[in-house]
Amino acid sequence: MPTSEFISCVDTAWLRMDRPNNLMQIIGVLMFEGQLDEERLRNGLRHTISVQPRFHQRAVLEGGSYCWRHDPDFDLDQHLKRVILPGKAGKIELEKLVADLASTPLNHQRPLWDMHLTDTSLGGQALVVRIHHAMGDGFSLVRAMLTMMDNSPQPVTPIRPKVAPEPADEEDDDDTPHGSRLVKAGLKLTGTLWSKYVEVLTHPTKAVDYLKAGRDVASELCNIATLGDDSPSRLKGKTASSKRVAWSEQIPLPDIKAVGKVLGCSVNDLLIAATAGAFRHYLEEKGDDVDNIEIRALVPVNMRSPDDDGALGNRFGLVALDLPLDIAHPLQRLYAVRDRMQALRSSLQPVVVLNLLHGLGMAPKAVQQQAVDLLAAKASAVITNVPGPQQTLYLAGARLRQPLFWVPQAGDIGVGVSILSYDHGVQLGLITDKKLVPDPDQVVDRFAVEFEQLLLLVLLEPELLFDPNGLDALLG
């Protein structure tokens, strides 16, 4: 195994994106029933470290380039720590611990991750995980964490639980024109980075229209560059270093799928629409004008191939989604999200942004910061949806009851929404800048209500779904 390897350009971009007001750390909380066997937990971590070299490597600058280098002084005790929650050790205290860790930088003299095990009054222990975004994206880090998991409370060989397909892409087919265009753009722009992706998604005899791909890419770059800045709102402004976090209760995934099937929308459409509705209600409660507002969210799109080997690293693009906060009608808001996401998924925005990050990783840091600021000014939030395993999992003998995670935000974006499914349930995690949104719990409490509105429409008044006048009267 090599002791040193170059950090990819994309991962370098994320490594250099750290700022005191927005650290590039993915924060996760694994909530368990009962107590973990700490010796088994350590053995599970040792196994993960043995199969994922990033967990024992430091990020170092050598000769002007960043490298992953083995840490000869690696000590598991420096990465797995015990902490004691104050007071009642309940949800409020756990949220404060997570917020404090989200505002505290990782030690760059060590591998860029740590875990904090704590006792809670919530029915069991919690494991708070911090991993730098340079090590990987949410899709790959979920898989890495699963290497520690078992499918029973008894000591067994660690399993490799299958992660469900990304809800947003359930209806996509590898042979669709959309998949073909992404592949063409990848061939045009990144060469070897896309070679494996091309092998999976294309037929060897397919011709590649480089000229058309080039025109499409130029058009997408122009679209991104000419996006207007978001409307002024309490969701956007100069961020500070203090964070707040909150999370919702779980919503049954079968209910979401059933509603989506009736309404002709994907799981992802429903979850984003519920999030948009929760933000609208929050701003409305604060007395803000919600009928003439434009709020944009950056939404990650997984660019990994179906047979991806689970290697760490960042392989995702971004699309800029205009959230329909100005639409009061929940069904109309849902259909607006669906239509906008369909248009974005058929565009080249994800691959263009991925290649933009690739270029920024090669550019001087000052240039990268200017580009990130320019992109961040066009959005108020980041919304990500990562599908987790749909079977019950155990770690060190304890049942994993609820996993949560929070994504970092670049530049001065002060709101991050993370949606994660697990064991036939879905939960939302929200991280905010304390100065902008000091009470994120008011947003997450509304998340389930927004979905329940759509569920009730389907269950109680299905004949009104296609009768706008009757539906308006019912909702009124």
Order of alpha helices (4+ residues) and beta strands (2+ residues): beta-alpha-beta-alpha-beta-beta-beta-alpha-beta-beta-alpha-alpha-alpha-alpha-beta-beta-alpha-alpha-beta-beta-alpha-alpha-alpha-beta-beta-beta-beta-beta-alpha-alpha
